[in-house]
Amino acid sequence: MPTGSIVCLLPVRNGARFLGTWLAAAPTWCDAVVALDDGSTDGTSELLEEADVVEVLLRRPPRASAAGWDDGSNRAALLEAASVLAPSWIVQVDADELIPTEDAGVLRSFLASADALPHVAYGLRHVRMWGRDRCDPRAETVYRVFAWEPGLRLPPGRLHVPPVPVSIGARVPTSIRLQHLGAAHHHAIAERLARYREADPDGRWPTSFGGLDRPPASTVPWSERRDPSWPIILTPGLEPPVVPAPDRVRPSPENRDGDERPLLAILLPVRDGEADLPGWFAGVRDLADAVVALDDGSTDRTRAILEREPLVRALLANPPRPTARGWDDLGNRQRLLEAAEELRPRWILFLDADERIPPADRAALRRFLASGEADPGAAYAFRVLRMVSPDRYDRAGLWVARLFAWRPGLRLEGPPLHLVPVPADIPPSRWVATTVRVCHLASLDEPRRRARLAKYREADPDGFAQGRYRALLEAPGPGRPLEPRPADAPVILDREAWAAGELAAPALSAIVIARDDHERIGEVLASVVGQEVPEPFEVIVVVSGSPRTARVVRERFPEVRLVELPEPVLPGAARNAGLALARGDVVSFPGSHVRLEPGSLAARLAAHRRGYPMVTGAMRNDNRTAAGWAAYLLDHAPVLPGRPAGELPFAPPHCSYDREILTRVGGFPEDLRAGEDTAVNVELFRRGYRAWFEPSIVLHHRSPCTDLAGLARHHVRRGLGMAAVIERTTPPGSSLRREAQARGLGVGAVPRRLRSVRRHAEGVGLGQVRRRVRGHLLIGAVAAWVGTWWGLAARTLRRP
């Protein structure tokens, strides 16, 4: 193959209906194809054999169904077979996918340039087509492009394994689009789901990637990549739309001045808002030209207040009802939007009765809309502050899209509750974050919190819309002052300004603690800083007593916040040093031995947004030695990949937290050599904070255990850490021995632990691995048990 060549890997089964178009288009994005026919019973094999672009063809024996489909081994075989061609780059495009012609040209130009770096996986925007010429306006990123070198290995797994070599930690998204054709109509969706039922009868793997298991909520016309200003490398949060936006005519200043239509109409749905409405109207009179209100069955004086308010230009009403049962937020907001057509406003803003926009933010927003700089094709999002007093807030991680230009026929889509009130034809890629803040008053005091909980339980008694509402009762954490808005603050969020200021504090803080990790810290941090998260996040690295590690961080990752402690400290002290600087409402602690898969931080944040104060995910093993497998199964059995999503009945390992609950337990203990997070997690779980397991959070862990002696030492240390946790959580004067036995750590602990490992491993397809290393498992389990009782004995002797 020539220098700079691109080889495309193609796994396919019964893909004859796609292959004619695919094989004709493939030369636009690659120089050769390595294909694998995975047991086809149609004409797939013949089409591949006759195609000039196919240089290597592998075959599996024909089979009648998709049962036995092993996508992981297929892709690994393709990557190995590509080595005979020694390409420069690998691209992976499935038979029901195409790279559009202009995007293919951009891909070739990019890979031929000096901007394309080895040891980086590049992401394509996976666009779901609907019919021939329409598509879903939303796009996922799939990482399918990387530089080839000898010896590359893909991660293990059967289905839905990211096809990126394990040695590549950095992932960079691009604007290059990949069309998915395999779920472009109802019949295709049914075929796709039937294939997964054959391959995965127990439903271990999700089928919902990119919404492919159902029709799209909305579609837009497909168009080619015509805009030369589209960047190739994307910055999270600044992605261009899936398809180029049509040219929009903005009004000239003369036309704006002569336009007598209202500049801004605020839409207000409200029920029993008598106490809130006076303050609400006082806060919108200098912002809105008109209000369209809907009284959703109030039993207090809400209706009378709305009727006598001159700012209300249209008033809708639902019949009075004694409870919130029957609340249809989608229907109410759609009616408000339709009623606004009589006013023909230039802009629409949804603002609830328990929400306030600070005065300086209102003034900035009004100036922005009047200036003509606002894009009528976008929706604008505001940051929500959970107020705990009139001038203090304790959370600021939620963003809501509420502002958009009016035009006739706008439609909202979504569930009856908890929808995003943005017209369906404005895709998320067109939502723009602003520095405008919304103060939410629903948690100001305990009566308000209880009233809000009662409202949601009445409206959603089965928890269908959200799942759980108990978190609404949580008492506020330490408050932060509502800072005045800087006079020169821009309305559109600038990420650099955000990093330095308070107007848009991050939703999540990822804190990495490291010590003597200079060899692996680069791979770890690349996997963290490269995460795509829909809200701002920050990365803090705490390095203790390790100048070489700090130097790597400083030189390679100048965008992270580095905390360099001159002397080595125990893990709890390092965690607390990072926690003291964290600004996010959610705090995660990726370890220096852990690499994150793409989307993991976004999935963590989404689970916290659903009301879970502790969230954990699946752990994969990157140490393939027998000792490494044994340590992995012993340490992570409850959270192996393949476990279904759900609430956990135990204190979770390696979890993220709502930051305020950490402050309630005083952070992490600083005198433990190991188990500092276990001590905190057990205490939080004891206090009633619950945890969620989210399988789309995937971490790769490389255990330091490479031989039997290392495995034994590692688990003795873990046992000593458990002894310290038991002592810390046992009341003074109580017996440590009885406490340990009450926790199941007596003479039957080792066989019980081994049975638990077997149950979890067999349940996710790792039974063969477990049987291969069962001798190591026994030694590790015994070592942990010995370490626990050795530590308890020493601590008992020291106790007064």
N, C-alpha and C positions, 0 to 999 in steps of 0.2 A: 504493500500500500504506500502511496506517496506521503511525504511529510505533511502533517496537518489534516490527515484523512479523518473522516467521521464514520463510525460504524453504528448502525441502528440495530438494537436487539428486539426481536419480535417473537413473543410467545403467543400461540394461537391454537384454538380448537374450534372446528366447524365455523370457520370465518370466511367461507367462500363468497358470501354475499357482499362482504366489505373489501375483499382482497384486490379485486380489479382496480378500484379507485385508489386503494392504498399503495399498491405496487407501482402504479403510474405516477403517484405523487412523491414517493419516497426519495427519488434522486434530487428533489429540491432541497431536502434537508440532510442527506447523507450520501456517502460514496459507495457504501456496500451494506448489505443486510445479513445478519446472522439470525436465522429463524429456527423455531422449534415447533413442530406439529405435535400437539399434545393429544394424540389418539383420535384424530378427526375421522368422521364417517361420511363426510361430504367430499367435495373436490378440492379441499384445502391443500393437500399434499401435492397434487398435480400442478396446481397454480404456482406454488412455491418453487417446485422443481423446474418449471419452464421459465421463470422470471430471471432475466439477466442480472438484475441488481442483487439477487440472493447468492452470496458467495459460499455460505455454509448452511447446510440444512440438517437438523437433528430430528429424530422421530421417536415418539412413544408408541407402544402397541395400541391399535384401535380399541376403543371401549364404548359401550352403549350409552353412557351417561357421564355427567360431570363428577360422579363419585370418584374419589381418589385424586382429584385435582390438587396438586402440590405446587402452587405458584412459586414458593420460595426455592425449591429445588430446580424448577424449570429456569428461573432467572439466573441461578447460580451456574447451571450448565451452559446457558448462553454466554455468560461472562467468561467462563473458562474457554469455551470454543472460540471466542473472539480473539484470544491470544495468538492464534495462528496468523491473524492479519496484522497484529501489532499496530493498532490504530493510534491516533493522537487523542481522539475523543470518543466517548460512548454516549449515545442518545437512545432512550427507550420510548417507543411509541407503539401502543397496542393496535390490534387490527381494527378496532372500532374507534380509533382516534386518528386525527390528521393535524399536521401543522400547516396552517394556511400559507399560501404561496409567499406573500409579502413578509410574514413572520419568519418563514423558513429562510428567506434571504437575509433577514436581520440576524438570525441565529448563526448562519454561516459566516457572516462578516464579523460578528462578535467573537466567535471561536478562533478566527484567524488573526484577531488583534492581540495586542499585548495586555488588554484589559482582562482577558479570560485567564484565570489563574488555576494552576494545578492544586490539588488537595482542597478544592472547594466544590461542593455540589450546587448546581444552579437549578432554580425552580422555574417551571413553566406555569402559566395561568390556565388552569383546567376549566374550560368553558363548556357547559352542558348545552348542546343544541336541542331545539324543539322544532321539529319539522325541518324543512330544507334551509330556510332563510331567517329563522328567529332563534334567539338564545336566551338563557337565563342571565339577567344582568349581574348576578353574583358570580364570583369565581373563587375556586380554591387554588392553592399552590401545591404542585407536585414536583418533587425533586427527582429529575430524570436525566440530568446531564452532568458528566464528570470526566476528567482526564484519565485515560487508561495508563496503567503501568503494570508490570508483572506482579503476580501474587495477590491481586485484589480479592477480598472476600466479602460477600454479602451477609447481613445478619441472618441467624437461623429463624425458621418459622414457616408455616404452611401457606397461610393466606394473609393478605393485607400487610405484608412485611415491606417497609420502605426500601426500595431497591437501590440503596446507596451503600457503598463499601464501608465496613466498620472503621476503617482507618481514616475516613473523611469526616471530620467533626464540623467544619464550617459549612453553613448553608446560606445561599444568597438568592433572594427572589428576583426574577426578571419580569419584564412586561410581555415577553414572547408568549403567544397564546397557543393552546392545544385544544382543538375541538373534540368533544366526546360525542359520538354519534350513536352509541349503543343503548341510549334511553331516550330517544328523540320522539317517541310517540307511545301511546298507552300499551300497544302490543309489545313493543320492545322492552318496556318496563316489566311486563309480566314474564317475558322470556328470561330477562336478567334475574329476576327473583327466583324463578324455577331452577335456574342453573345453580344459584347459591344454596337452595334447599337441597339439591342433590349432593353438592360438594360439602355442605355443612348442615347436616340434618339436625344437629343439636343446637344450632343457632349461636355458636360461640363467637363468631365474628360478625361485626355490624355490616349492614347492606346499605347504609344511608349516606355514604360519602357523597358530598355535594348535592344532597337531596335527590339522588338518582333512583330512589325507591318510590317516588311519587312525582306527579307532574309539577313543573315549576309554579311558584306563586304568581309570577308575572314574567313576561318576555319582552324583549326589545328586538328590533330588526338587526340582523347581522350586517356588518360592513367591514371592508378591508382596512388594513392598517395604513391610513393615509397621512396621519399627522406626524411629520418628521420630528416634532418637538417631544414626542413620547420618549421618556428615558428608557434605557435598556435595564439598568440596575435600579431596583425599586427601593425606596425608603419606606418602611412600614408606616401606614397612616397617610401616605402621599401617593397612593396608587392612582394611575389614570383609570378612566372607566373601561369596562370590558370592550365596548365598541366606541369608536370616536363619536363624541357628542356633535349633533348638528350645530352649524353656526347659529348663534343666538343674537338677535338684534336688541341691544340695550337702548333704552330711551336716552335721547340727548338731553343735556341740561335744560334746553329751552322747553322741550316737551315735558320734562318732569315738572318744571315750574308751572306749566299750564295745565297739568293733569289734576283735575279736581277730585279724583277718586281718593278714598282714604289710603294713606301710606301703609298703615298697619291696623289690622283687625285682630283682636285677641279673642279666642274661643274658650269659653269657660263652662265645663260640665261640673255641676255641684249638687250635693245632696246634704241637707241639714247643715248648711254652712253659715248659719246666722252669726256665730262668734267670729268667723274668719273674714266675712265679706267686707266690713268697714275698712280693715287694714289692707285688704286686697285692692279695693278700689283706690284707696289713698296712694297705693304704690304703682298704679298703672295709668293714672290721669296724665302724667307727663310723658308717657310712652305710647299709648294707644290712641287712635282716632275714633275707634268704635269697639264695642264689645258685643259679641253674640253669645248669649247664655242659654243653658238648658238646666232647668230645675228637675232633677231626677227623683221625683216623688218625695219631696221633703215634708216633714211633719212639724217643722218649726217656722220661723218667720222669713225663711230664705226667699220665698216667692215675693213677699211684700217688699223686701229690700231691693230685689232686682227690678221690680216694676217701677219704683220711684227713682231709680238711678238714671240720670240723663245720658250717661255714656253707653247704656245698653240700647242698641239700635234694633235688636231682634231678640225675642224671648220665646223659647220653647219650653214645654213642660210635659212630664210624664205623670200619670195618676199617683196620688199619695199612696205610700205603702209603709207598713210599720218597721220593716227590716230592710237590709241590703240585698236580700234574696231576690233574684231576678235582675241584678245589675248587669247590663250589657254595655260595657264601655265602648266597644267597637261601634255598636249601633248608635250610641249617643254622639260619639265624635263624628261619625259620618253625617248624621242629621245636622250637626253644627256646621260642618263644612258645606253642605248643600244650602243651608240658610244664609251663609255668607255670600252666596252668589248674587243676592239682591244688592249687596253693597259694592261688589266688584273691587275689593281692596287690592292693592299691589302686593301686600305681604300678609301671611297668616302666621299667628303664633298660638300654640296651645299652652295655657298656663292655668294650673289648678288652684283652687281656693286656698290651699294650705302652702302655697309657694309664693316667694317674694324675690324680686330681682333688686339688688342694692341700687341706690340712686345713681351713683357714678356709672355703674354698668348699664343702667337704663339709658342714660344720656349718650354713652358711647354707642350702644346698639341703635338708637334713633338716628344718630349722625351717620352711622354706617349705611343704614337703609336709605336715607335721604341722599347720600352721595352718589348713588348709582353704581357703586363698586360691588355690591352684592350680586352673586351669580344666580339668575332665576332658574337655572337648571340644577341647583344644589339644594340640599337641606342642611341646616346649621344646627350643631349640637352644643349644649350647654353643660357645664359641670355642676353637679348637685351637691350642696353642702348639707349634711344632716345636722340641724341646729339643736344645741342642748341648752341654750339660753339665747336671749335676743341678740347677743353679739359674740357668741362662741359656737364652734361646731366641733364634732369629733370624728366625722367621716367625710371624705371628699373624693371617693373613687368612682362614683356612678356618673355616667354621661347620658344625657337624653337628647335625642334629635327632635326638635319641636317647631322650627321656623322654616318656612318655604314660601315661594312665590305663588300667588293665586292664579289660576286659570280655570276656565269652565271644565266641568266634568271630572274633577279630581276624585279618586277613589282610594279609600283606605282598605288594607287587608291585614288579617291577623286573627288571633284568638279573641274571644269576647272580653277577656281580661288580660292585662299586662302586655298590650300591644305597643308597638312603636308607632305613634300617630304621624306617619310620614306617607305621602301618596305612594302607591305601589310602583309607579313608573319612575321613581327616583331611587336607583339602586344604592346599596351601602357604599359602593365605591365613590358615590357623589355626596356623601355626608361629610361635612367640613367641621372640624372642632374649632370652637371659639374660646375666648377668654372670659366670656360672659358667665356669671355665676347665678345659680338659682338656689335660694335658701329654702330648705324644706322644713316645715314646722311640725310635722306629724309626730316627732319624738321629743318635743320640748319637755314634757313631763309625763309621769306615769299614767294619769287619766287619759291623755291623748294616745299613748301607746296602747293602752287596753281598748280604747274605742276603735283604733285602727285594726287591731287583731280581731275584735268582734265583727267588724265590717267584712273583713276578708273571709272569716269562717262562715258568716251568713251567706255571702255571695258564692263561696266556693267550698261547700262543706266536705266534699270528697277530696279536696286538695288536687283537683285535676289540672288547674291552671298553673300552679306553682309547686305543689308537693308538700310544702311545710311553711307555716307562718309563725311558729313559736319564736323565731329569732326577733320578731317585731317587739317583743317584750323586754329584750335585753336592755339593761340600764346603760346610760351613756358612759363612754370612757372619758379620759382626760380631755378637756376641751382645748381648742386652739382659737386664738382671737381671729375675728373676721377682719382681715387687713384692709385698709383703704385701697381702692384701685389706683395704681399709678396713673398720673395724668397722660403719660405718653404711651400707655399700653395699647398695642394693636388689638383689634377685634379678632382677627384671624390668628389662631394659635400658631406661634412660631416655636418649633421644637427646641431651638437653642435658647430662646428666652425662657421657655418652660424649664429647661434644665437648671437655669440660674435663679428662677424666681418662684413665687408662691401661688401665682394666679392659676396655675394648672399643675398642681402637685401630682406625682405619679399615683396610679391606682395600685401598683404592686412594686415591692422592693425585693429583688433577688440578691441575697447575701451569701457570698462564697467565702468560707474560711479556709485558709491554706497555711501549710508549714512544710518547708522542704519539699515543695511540689513543683519545682521549676521545670521538670521534664514533661509533666502532663498538664500543667495549668493552662497552657495555650489551647489545647484541644477542648478542655472543660469550658473555658470562658468563651471560646468561639461558638459553642453550642448554646450558650446563655444569651450573649449579646445579639446573636442572629435570630432570636425568636421573633415571630410576628404576633403582636398582641394588639387587639383593637383599641386599647387605652394606653396612655403613657406608662412606661415602667422604667425603673432605674436599676443599675447593677452596682453593688458595693462589694469590694473585695477586701477582706481583713487578713493581712499577712503578719504572722508573729515570729520574730526571731529568725527571719530567712531572707536576707538581702537579695540572694539570687532570684528567688521567686518574685519578690517585689519588683526587681528590675525587669523581668519578663512582662509583668503586668503593665508596668509604666510605659515600656517601649512599644508593646504590641497592642495595648488596649487603652489608649489615652482617654477614651470616652467614659470609662468606668471611674467610680470614686474609690480611690485606693486609701486604705487605712493601714499604715505600717507601724506595728508595735515593735519596739526595739528588742524586747526579750520574749522568749517563748512563753505562751500562756496555755492553760487548759482550754478545751473546746467551748465550755460554757462562757468563759470570759471573752473569747473571741466572738462568739455569737452576740453577746451583749454589747460589745463594742460596735458591731454593725447595726444592731437594733437601735442603739442610741441615735444613729444618724439617719435611720430609715424614715422616709416620708410617706410611703405607701400605706393604704388601709389594709392591704394583704402583704404578708411577709413570707417569703419562701427561702429555704436554705439549701440550694444545690451543693452537694459536697464536692470536694476537690478530687474525689475518685469517681464522680458521676458525670455522665454526658447526657444532655437532654435531647430527645427527639423533637423535631419541629412541631409546633402547636401545643407543647406541654404547658407553657406558662399561660397561654390563652385559655386552655381547658381548666387549669387551676382557678383562674380568676372567674370563669363562668360558674364553676361549682360554688365558689364563695358567694357569688351574686345570688345564687339560689337559696342562700340562708345557712350554709354549713360553715361553722367557724374553724373546723379542721378538715383538710382535704389531702388525700394521698393518692398515689397512682401505682402503675405496674412497674416492676423492676425487671430488667433483662440482665443476663450474665455476660460480661465481656472477658472473663477469665476461664478459659476452656480446659484448664488442667483438672485432674480429679479432685485435688484439694480445693480449687476454685469453685467447682460445681457443688461440692459438699458445703462449703461456706455459704454459697448463694442459697441453696435450698434450706439450710438451717436458719439463716438470718432473714429470709424474705419469703418463706413459704406462704403466708397468708395473702401476699400481694403479687403473686405470679401473673404474668400475662395470660389472659383467658378468663380470669375471674370476671363475672358480670358486674356492671355498675350497681351501686347500692350503698345504703347506710351500713356502717360497720358496727358489730356488737362488741368491739374491743378498742382499746387505745391504739391508734395507728402508728406505724413507723414512718420515718422520713416525710413528715407532713408539712404543709403550709398552714398559716394561721391568720385569722383576723388579728391585726396587730394589738388591738385594745385588750384582747383576752390574755396576751402575754404580759401586758403591764399589770394585770390583776393578780398574777402569780409571781410578780417580781422578776420576770425574765428567767434566764437559765441558771441553775446552780453552777458556781465557778470553782468548786472544789472536787469535782468528779473527773477522773481520767477518761471515763467512758460512760455512756448512758445518760448524759445530761438532758438529751431530748426525751428519752424514755421517762425520766422523772417528771418532766413538765407534762408530757402527754398523758401519763397516768393520773396526775393531779387534775388536769383539765377535764378528763373523762369522768373522774370521780365527782367533779362539780356539776356534771350534767351537760357539758358541751359535747356535741355529737360530731361524728366524722363521716365523710363520704369517700368511697373508693370510686375513682374515675379512670376507666381503662384507657382512655385516650391520652392520659398523662403517662408518658413512657420514659423511663430513665435507664441508662446503661451503666452498670456498676462493675468496676474492675477490682475485685477483692485482692488484697496483698498476699493472700494465702496461695503459695505455689507448690508447697510440699506438705507432707504429713506433720512435720515438726511445726511449721508455720501455722497450720490449721489448729493444732492443739494450743499453741501460745495465744493465738487470736481468741479462741473461745474461753480459755482461762481468763483472759482479760475481760471478756464480755461477762463472764460469771462474776468476777470481782465488781464490775460496774453494777450488776443486778443487786449484789449484796449492799452496795452503797445506796441504791434506790430504795431497797427494803428498809434499811435503817432510817433513811430520811422520811419515809412515809409511815413509820411505826411510832405510835405515841410513846413518850418517855415512860419507863417503867414496865412496858409490855415486852413480852418475850420475842426476840427476833426469830428464834427457832419455830415457835408456834405460828408467827406471822408468815414465815416462808412455807410451812406446811399448809397453811390455809390458802396460800396462793398456788398450791399444786406442785410445790418444788421438793416434795419428800422423796421417798425411795422409788416411787413409781413414775417420777418425772421423766426419766430418760426414755423408757418404752413409750410413754404417752407422746413425747415430743416426736419420736421416730414415726409413730402411727400418724400423727398430724402431718408430718412431711410427706409420708406416703400418700395420704388422702389428697392433699393439695397437688402434689406432683402428678398423680394419676389423673386427676380431674382436668389438667390442662395439657396432657400429652407428653409429660416428662417422666413417665414411669420407667422407660428403658434407661434413661440417664440415672435415675435414682437407684435402680438395681445395680448399675455398673459401679457406683461409688458408695454402696451401702456400708462397706467397712470404714470408709472415711467419715461417713455420717455418724456412725456409732462412736468413733473416737472424738469427733467434734462435740457431740451431745454430752458424752461423759466428761470431757474437759470443761464444758460450760457448767455442768452440775457440780464438779469438784471445785471450780473457781468460786461458785456461789457460796458453797458451804465453808470453804476455806476463809473467804472474806467475812462471812457471818460469825465464824468462830473468833477471828481476830477482833472484830468489832464488839462482840459480846464481852471479851476480856477487857476491852478499853472502856466499856460503859460503866458509869458510876453505880 
